[in-house]
Amino acid sequence: MVLRTLLGIGGRLPLPMLSAGGGVLGRLFLTVAARDRSRAADSLAAAFPDLNEAARAELLQAFARHLGRILGEVTWLWRASPASVREVC
């Protein structure tokens, strides 16, 4: 029910707004979700041992922003017409 509501609302907003808003929400989620942030940081440390901690932190922020943008765009895509998708692509 909640997911359907979010998809319905998101499908009515402009794509640039959803993309930008999703990026903000992605970074916000990373800030408040300590357990997930810690798990992701540990995974990045294992995957990129040669990167220093600051570079991994920057990568983690970029990942959260990108994931949020994608999720925002998916809400638009859920209700987009084929013509609207062709305009964007």
Legacy VTK file of the C-alpha trace (Angstrom):
# vtk DataFile Version 3.0
C-alpha trace
ASCII
DATASET POLYDATA
POINTS 89 float
0.000 0.000 0.000
2.758 2.456 0.935
4.804 1.539 -2.124
1.801 1.928 -4.412
1.089 5.354 -2.891
4.688 6.497 -3.348
4.712 5.285 -6.932
1.421 7.047 -7.598
2.604 10.345 -6.161
6.003 10.101 -7.823
4.446 9.450 -11.197
2.760 12.850 -11.079
5.884 14.903 -10.329
8.396 16.166 -12.910
11.349 13.872 -13.561
14.049 16.459 -12.651
12.360 17.055 -9.295
12.189 13.337 -8.559
15.793 12.788 -9.565
17.119 15.658 -7.460
14.854 14.859 -4.525
15.865 11.220 -4.666
19.512 12.209 -4.443
18.836 14.244 -1.340
16.811 11.433 0.217
19.567 8.930 -0.580
22.130 11.009 1.285
19.679 11.575 4.135
19.051 7.847 4.436
22.794 7.244 4.614
23.039 9.801 7.410
20.308 8.293 9.581
20.795 4.578 8.841
23.926 3.929 10.879
23.842 0.134 10.560
23.468 0.220 6.770
26.094 2.953 6.460
28.532 0.904 8.524
27.861 -2.235 6.492
28.352 -0.347 3.218
31.560 1.252 4.498
32.904 -2.174 5.495
32.046 -3.546 2.054
33.829 -0.667 0.334
36.890 -1.197 2.532
36.972 -4.862 1.527
36.413 -4.095 -2.160
38.832 -1.147 -2.373
41.585 -1.692 0.197
43.941 0.674 -1.641
41.579 3.646 -1.289
42.062 5.799 1.773
39.172 6.327 4.163
38.298 9.774 2.794
38.042 8.436 -0.763
35.836 5.554 0.382
33.607 7.976 2.308
33.259 10.105 -0.824
32.416 7.005 -2.865
29.794 5.984 -0.316
28.159 9.434 -0.474
28.125 9.307 -4.272
26.597 5.828 -4.185
23.808 6.907 -1.804
23.041 9.979 -3.919
22.978 7.901 -7.119
20.780 5.174 -5.643
18.328 7.787 -4.379
18.203 9.416 -7.813
17.521 6.070 -9.478
14.703 5.301 -7.049
13.199 8.729 -7.681
13.382 8.167 -11.423
11.744 4.740 -11.101
8.724 6.360 -9.453
8.367 8.584 -12.527
8.888 5.692 -14.904
6.181 3.656 -13.171
3.445 5.917 -14.577
5.221 7.441 -17.577
3.722 7.032 -21.003
5.838 5.518 -23.774
5.914 8.944 -25.443
7.275 10.566 -22.266
9.998 7.940 -21.985
10.980 8.452 -25.641
11.284 12.215 -25.009
13.744 11.616 -22.176
15.720 8.893 -23.898
LINES 1 90
89 0 1 2 3 4 5 6 7 8 9 10 11 12 13 14 15 16 17 18 19 20 21 22 23 24 25 26 27 28 29 30 31 32 33 34 35 36 37 38 39 40 41 42 43 44 45 46 47 48 49 50 51 52 53 54 55 56 57 58 59 60 61 62 63 64 65 66 67 68 69 70 71 72 73 74 75 76 77 78 79 80 81 82 83 84 85 86 87 88
